[in-house]
Amino acid sequence: MLFFTSVPLSLVLAVSGATAQNVPKHNYTCTSFMLKVPVSNATVIVPPFPEIPNQYAATAFANQITIRTPTTPKVNFTTLTKVFNISAEYCTPASPGPKASTLHILSHGLGFNRSYWDFYLPSNLTDAQYSYINSATGAGYSTLSYNRLGIEPSTIADPYKEIQAFVEVAVLAGLTTLARVGNITQVPAPKKVIHVGHSWGSEISVGLAAVAPELSDGIVLTGYSALSQYANFFIANTAFHFANLNQPKRFPPSKYSSGFLTWPDKAGNQYSFLEYPYFDPAVLDRAEATKYPFTIGEFLSLPALPVAAPHFAGPVLYLAAQADLIFCASNCTGLFGTDSVAVKGFSGSSSVETYIQPNVGHGINLHHNATGAYNVILDWANRHGF
């Protein structure tokens, strides 16, 4: 039976500050490694057009996606079976307690790698205000973050035919299965698993809850509303810049074909991800310098992803960004009521809670108020017995 609530007002008021803060780094240890993750019979869309030949055609494609009267081409489907190399990192408190047996599996969004969850400025490596992993391990939990498919050193797969939504759902399911049964040498088999996603990472976490609800004990969806119509702002902002032209030294054409895309510059980065004046300009510079591409295949397959997981029985938390451009057109207020697509999508859940974090844009973790969001997630986890 669905139970819906918003986060208590007292907690909201306690974490709604927006000023810069210096957060001490907790004593946690991390181990990085590569995993072979099998994908079996994942559904993929056969691209209904040839590979994009040049930047003019890519920008024209962005025009066509965002046109007022779009056409829906007929698409064919096939399946993919393959083993991918996935770069992952396990972090745990230096002195683990009982909560360390709950594993937070962290899926990052488009434009980032797994450092989104453990973000530090090189000029101040002791300030952990942007690190979710610091907060989670400080609360006693363990985390498993990973670079999604196409984000090096994970496999740089085909951006048209392989780096698609259901393949990434299958990678997350495979990674979770390996962790749960104790088949990752570096990761002790957890007693419980929470999936925490951001943006595209939230979308594939919903996909996981829809197709394999037994793999997760709880779901946290950040930077996500289950509404797709506002993604056109992001597409228009990027104009589908070729990554190999935008940052050719990091993304050489020999490795990154025309199917790998990005936004033009740090102003575009700010427009899509950050809410002024609630971020440090040095964070924006760092985020732009370390950005990663998204793919044509992800946008082709996005409409096929489910926004509902009615058979998922565990608790769910939506943590929205107040000024989220991509999922709320920069204003999430009023989009998470009991009749919203988001809440109704988990009709079989034991509990669906919603919270809107103030003074943040879509890239929640890159704002001064990030630790307030982390505290909401960790309070939710504690209240639900994780």
C-alpha positions as CSV (number, residue, x, y, z in Angstrom):
1,M,0.0,0.0,0.0
2,L,1.4,3.4,-1.0
3,F,2.2,5.8,1.9
4,F,3.1,9.3,0.8
5,T,4.6,12.0,2.9
6,S,6.9,15.0,2.6
7,V,10.0,15.4,4.8
8,P,9.1,17.0,8.2
9,L,9.2,20.8,8.2
10,S,11.6,20.9,11.2
11,L,14.2,19.0,9.2
12,V,13.7,21.2,6.2
13,L,14.3,24.3,8.2
14,A,17.4,22.8,9.8
15,V,19.1,22.2,6.4
16,S,18.0,25.0,4.3
17,G,21.0,27.3,4.7
18,A,22.9,28.3,1.5
19,T,26.1,29.8,2.8
20,A,29.5,28.2,2.1
21,Q,30.6,25.8,4.8
22,N,33.9,23.9,5.5
23,V,32.9,20.3,6.2
24,P,35.5,18.1,7.9
25,K,36.6,15.0,6.0
26,H,35.7,11.8,7.9
27,N,38.0,8.9,8.2
28,Y,37.0,6.5,5.5
29,T,38.8,4.2,3.1
30,C,38.2,3.6,-0.6
31,T,39.3,0.9,-2.9
32,S,39.1,1.3,-6.7
33,F,38.9,-1.7,-9.1
34,M,37.7,-2.9,-12.4
35,L,34.8,-5.4,-12.8
36,K,33.6,-7.5,-15.7
37,V,29.8,-7.0,-15.8
38,P,27.7,-9.2,-18.1
39,V,24.7,-7.9,-20.0
40,S,22.3,-10.5,-21.4
41,N,19.6,-9.9,-24.0
42,A,19.3,-6.2,-23.2
43,T,16.8,-4.4,-25.5
44,V,18.4,-1.8,-27.7
45,I,17.0,0.5,-30.4
46,V,18.4,0.2,-33.9
47,P,19.3,3.8,-34.8
48,P,16.9,4.9,-37.6
49,F,19.6,7.0,-39.2
50,P,23.3,6.7,-40.1
51,E,26.1,8.1,-37.9
52,I,26.1,11.8,-37.7
53,P,28.7,13.1,-40.2
54,N,29.5,16.6,-38.8
55,Q,28.7,19.3,-36.2
56,Y,26.2,21.0,-38.5
57,A,24.1,17.7,-38.7
58,A,24.4,17.2,-35.0
59,T,23.0,20.6,-34.2
60,A,20.3,20.1,-36.7
61,F,19.4,16.9,-35.0
62,A,19.1,18.8,-31.7
63,N,16.7,21.2,-33.6
64,Q,14.6,18.3,-34.7
65,I,14.3,16.8,-31.2
66,T,13.1,20.0,-29.7
67,I,10.8,21.1,-32.5
68,R,7.2,22.0,-31.6
69,T,5.8,19.4,-34.0
70,P,8.1,16.4,-33.7
71,T,7.8,13.3,-35.9
72,T,8.3,9.9,-34.4
73,P,10.3,7.7,-36.8
74,K,9.5,4.0,-36.9
75,V,12.2,2.2,-34.9
76,N,13.3,-1.4,-34.8
77,F,14.6,-3.2,-31.7
78,T,17.2,-5.8,-31.2
79,T,19.1,-7.3,-28.2
80,L,22.6,-7.0,-26.9
81,T,24.6,-9.6,-25.0
82,K,28.1,-8.6,-24.0
83,V,30.5,-8.3,-21.1
84,F,31.6,-4.8,-20.2
85,N,34.5,-3.5,-18.0
86,I,33.1,-1.2,-15.3
87,S,35.3,1.0,-13.1
88,A,34.1,1.0,-9.5
89,E,35.0,2.2,-6.1
90,Y,34.0,0.8,-2.7
91,C,34.2,3.1,0.4
92,T,33.6,2.3,4.0
93,P,34.2,3.9,7.4
94,A,37.7,3.3,8.8
95,S,36.1,1.6,11.8
96,P,32.9,0.0,10.4
97,G,29.9,-0.5,12.6
98,P,26.6,-2.3,12.0
99,K,25.4,0.2,9.4
100,A,28.4,-0.6,7.2
101,S,26.5,-3.7,6.0
102,T,24.0,-1.4,4.2
103,L,25.5,-0.6,0.8
104,H,24.6,2.6,-1.1
105,I,25.0,1.9,-4.8
106,L,25.5,5.3,-6.4
107,S,24.7,6.0,-10.1
108,H,25.8,9.4,-11.5
109,G,24.1,11.4,-14.2
110,L,25.0,12.7,-17.7
111,G,28.1,14.9,-17.8
112,F,29.7,13.4,-14.8
113,N,31.7,10.4,-13.6
114,R,31.6,8.8,-10.2
115,S,33.5,11.7,-8.7
116,Y,30.1,13.5,-8.6
117,W,29.5,11.5,-5.3
118,D,33.0,12.4,-3.9
119,F,33.7,15.8,-5.3
120,Y,36.6,17.8,-3.9
121,L,38.3,21.0,-5.1
122,P,42.0,20.3,-5.7
123,S,42.8,23.5,-3.8
124,N,41.1,22.2,-0.6
125,L,41.2,18.4,-0.3
126,T,40.2,18.6,3.3
127,D,36.8,20.3,2.7
128,A,34.2,17.6,2.1
129,Q,31.1,19.8,1.7
130,Y,30.5,18.4,-1.8
131,S,31.1,14.7,-0.9
132,Y,28.1,12.4,-0.5
133,I,30.4,9.6,0.3
134,N,32.0,11.5,3.1
135,S,28.5,12.1,4.7
136,A,27.4,8.5,4.1
137,T,30.5,6.9,5.6
138,G,30.4,9.4,8.4
139,A,26.9,8.1,9.2
140,G,28.3,4.6,9.2
141,Y,27.3,3.4,5.7
142,S,29.3,1.8,2.9
143,T,29.1,3.0,-0.7
144,L,29.8,1.5,-4.1
145,S,30.1,4.1,-6.9
146,Y,30.9,3.4,-10.5
147,N,31.6,5.0,-13.9
148,R,28.7,4.3,-16.1
149,L,29.2,2.7,-19.5
150,G,31.1,5.0,-21.8
151,I,32.8,6.9,-19.0
152,E,36.5,5.9,-18.9
153,P,38.1,3.8,-17.7
154,S,34.8,1.8,-18.0
155,T,34.3,0.5,-21.5
156,I,34.0,3.1,-24.2
157,A,31.2,1.3,-26.0
158,D,29.4,2.2,-29.2
159,P,27.5,5.5,-28.5
160,Y,24.8,4.7,-31.0
161,K,24.0,1.0,-30.6
162,E,25.3,0.1,-27.1
163,I,25.3,3.0,-24.7
164,Q,21.5,3.0,-24.3
165,A,19.1,3.1,-21.5
166,F,18.3,-0.6,-21.0
167,V,21.9,-1.6,-21.4
168,E,22.8,0.7,-18.6
169,V,19.9,-0.7,-16.5
170,A,21.3,-4.1,-17.2
171,V,24.8,-3.0,-16.1
172,L,23.4,-1.6,-12.8
173,A,21.5,-4.9,-12.3
174,G,24.6,-6.9,-13.0
175,L,26.7,-4.8,-10.7
176,T,24.1,-5.1,-7.9
177,T,23.8,-8.8,-8.3
178,L,27.6,-9.3,-8.1
179,A,27.7,-7.2,-4.9
180,R,24.7,-8.9,-3.3
181,V,26.0,-12.4,-3.7
182,G,29.5,-11.5,-2.6
183,N,31.1,-12.0,-6.0
184,I,33.1,-8.7,-5.8
185,T,36.4,-9.4,-4.0
186,Q,36.7,-5.9,-2.7
187,V,33.1,-5.6,-1.4
188,P,31.7,-7.6,1.5
189,A,28.3,-9.0,0.7
190,P,25.8,-6.5,2.1
191,K,22.8,-7.2,4.2
192,K,20.8,-4.4,2.6
193,V,21.2,-2.3,-0.6
194,I,20.0,1.2,-1.2
195,H,20.2,2.6,-4.8
196,V,20.9,6.3,-4.9
197,G,20.8,8.0,-8.3
198,H,21.2,11.4,-9.8
199,S,19.4,12.5,-12.9
200,W,20.1,9.8,-15.6
201,G,21.4,7.7,-12.7
202,S,17.9,8.1,-11.1
203,E,16.2,7.2,-14.4
204,I,18.1,3.9,-14.6
205,S,17.5,3.3,-10.9
206,V,13.8,3.5,-11.6
207,G,14.4,1.1,-14.5
208,L,16.1,-1.3,-12.2
209,A,13.2,-1.1,-9.7
210,A,10.8,-1.8,-12.5
211,V,12.5,-4.8,-14.1
212,A,14.2,-6.3,-11.0
213,P,12.6,-5.0,-7.9
214,E,14.1,-7.7,-5.7
215,L,17.6,-6.3,-6.2
216,S,16.9,-3.2,-4.1
217,D,15.8,-2.6,-0.5
218,G,15.3,1.2,-0.9
219,I,15.5,3.8,-3.7
220,V,16.7,7.4,-3.5
221,L,16.0,9.5,-6.6
222,T,17.8,12.9,-6.8
223,G,17.6,15.4,-9.5
224,Y,14.6,13.7,-11.1
225,S,10.8,14.3,-11.4
226,A,9.7,11.5,-13.8
227,L,8.7,14.3,-16.2
228,S,10.6,14.4,-19.6
229,Q,9.2,17.4,-21.3
230,Y,11.7,19.8,-19.7
231,A,14.7,17.9,-21.1
232,N,14.4,20.0,-24.2
233,F,16.0,22.9,-22.3
234,F,19.1,20.8,-21.8
235,I,19.2,19.6,-25.4
236,A,18.9,23.2,-26.7
237,N,21.6,24.4,-24.3
238,T,24.1,21.7,-25.5
239,A,23.2,22.1,-29.3
240,F,24.7,18.6,-29.3
241,H,28.3,19.7,-29.4
242,F,30.7,17.0,-30.5
243,A,32.9,16.1,-27.5
244,N,35.8,15.4,-29.8
245,L,35.7,19.0,-31.0
246,N,34.9,20.6,-27.6
247,Q,37.7,18.9,-25.6
248,P,39.8,17.1,-28.3
249,K,42.7,16.3,-25.9
250,R,40.5,14.5,-23.4
251,F,38.1,13.1,-26.1
252,P,40.2,12.4,-29.2
253,P,38.2,11.4,-32.4
254,S,40.1,8.1,-32.5
255,K,38.3,7.0,-29.3
256,Y,35.2,9.3,-29.2
257,S,33.1,9.3,-32.4
258,S,30.3,11.7,-33.4
259,G,27.9,9.8,-31.1
260,F,29.6,11.4,-28.0
261,L,28.2,14.8,-27.2
262,T,28.5,17.6,-24.6
263,W,27.6,21.3,-24.0
264,P,29.7,24.1,-25.3
265,D,31.3,25.8,-22.2
266,K,31.1,26.6,-18.5
267,A,28.2,29.1,-19.1
268,G,26.2,26.2,-20.6
269,N,27.3,24.0,-17.6
270,Q,26.0,26.6,-15.2
271,Y,22.7,27.0,-17.1
272,S,21.9,23.3,-16.9
273,F,23.3,22.4,-13.5
274,L,23.9,25.3,-11.1
275,E,21.8,27.9,-9.3
276,Y,23.5,31.3,-8.9
277,P,24.7,32.5,-6.4
278,Y,24.7,29.3,-4.4
279,F,27.9,27.8,-5.8
280,D,31.6,28.5,-5.7
281,P,32.9,29.6,-9.2
282,A,35.9,27.3,-8.6
283,V,33.5,24.4,-8.5
284,L,32.0,25.3,-11.8
285,D,35.5,25.6,-13.3
286,R,36.4,22.2,-12.0
287,A,33.1,20.6,-13.2
288,E,33.7,22.0,-16.7
289,A,37.3,20.8,-16.8
290,T,36.3,17.3,-15.7
291,K,33.0,16.9,-17.6
292,Y,32.2,13.7,-19.5
293,P,30.1,13.1,-22.7
294,F,26.6,11.7,-23.1
295,T,25.5,9.8,-26.1
296,I,23.1,9.7,-29.0
297,G,22.0,6.3,-27.9
298,E,21.0,7.6,-24.5
299,F,18.6,10.1,-26.1
300,L,17.3,7.6,-28.6
301,S,16.4,5.2,-25.8
302,L,15.2,7.6,-23.1
303,P,11.5,7.5,-24.1
304,A,11.5,3.7,-23.6
305,L,12.6,3.9,-19.9
306,P,9.8,3.2,-17.4
307,V,8.8,6.0,-15.0
308,A,6.9,3.6,-12.8
309,A,7.9,0.5,-10.7
310,P,4.6,-0.7,-9.2
311,H,6.0,-3.9,-8.0
312,F,8.8,-2.3,-5.9
313,A,7.8,-2.8,-2.3
314,G,10.6,-0.9,-0.5
315,P,10.6,2.8,0.6
316,V,11.4,5.5,-1.9
317,L,12.7,9.1,-1.5
318,Y,12.5,11.7,-4.1
319,L,15.0,14.5,-3.4
320,A,14.5,17.3,-5.9
321,A,16.5,20.4,-6.6
322,Q,14.4,23.5,-6.1
323,A,15.7,25.1,-9.3
324,D,16.2,22.0,-11.4
325,L,16.2,23.1,-15.1
326,I,16.2,19.6,-16.7
327,F,13.4,18.0,-14.8
328,C,11.3,20.9,-13.5
329,A,12.0,23.9,-15.8
330,S,13.9,25.5,-12.9
331,N,11.0,25.3,-10.5
332,C,10.1,22.0,-8.8
333,T,7.5,23.5,-6.5
334,G,4.2,21.7,-6.9
335,L,5.5,18.8,-9.0
336,F,5.6,16.2,-6.3
337,G,2.1,15.9,-4.9
338,T,0.1,12.7,-4.3
339,D,-1.2,12.8,-7.9
340,S,2.2,13.4,-9.5
341,V,3.7,11.0,-12.0
342,A,6.6,10.6,-9.6
343,V,4.6,9.5,-6.5
344,K,2.0,7.4,-8.4
345,G,4.9,5.5,-10.2
346,F,5.7,3.7,-6.9
347,S,2.1,2.6,-6.1
348,G,3.3,-0.7,-4.5
349,S,5.9,1.0,-2.3
350,S,5.7,0.9,1.5
351,S,6.5,4.6,1.6
352,V,7.1,7.4,-0.9
353,E,8.6,10.6,0.6
354,T,9.4,13.8,-1.3
355,Y,11.6,16.7,-0.5
356,I,12.7,19.8,-2.4
357,Q,16.2,21.0,-1.5
358,P,16.4,24.8,-1.5
359,N,19.1,26.9,-3.2
360,V,20.3,24.3,-5.5
361,G,20.1,23.6,-9.3
362,H,20.1,20.2,-11.0
363,G,23.7,19.4,-10.0
364,I,22.7,19.2,-6.3
365,N,26.1,18.0,-5.0
366,L,28.0,21.0,-6.5
367,H,26.2,23.6,-4.3
368,H,27.1,25.1,-0.9
369,N,23.9,23.5,0.4
370,A,24.8,19.9,-0.7
371,T,25.3,18.6,2.8
372,G,21.7,19.6,3.7
373,A,20.5,17.3,0.9
374,Y,22.8,14.5,2.2
375,N,21.4,14.9,5.7
376,V,17.9,14.4,4.4
377,I,18.9,11.2,2.6
378,L,20.7,9.8,5.6
379,D,17.8,10.7,8.0
380,W,15.5,8.9,5.6
381,A,17.8,5.8,5.6
382,N,18.0,5.8,9.3
383,R,14.2,6.1,9.8
384,H,13.6,3.2,7.5
385,G,15.9,0.9,9.4
386,F,18.9,0.9,7.0
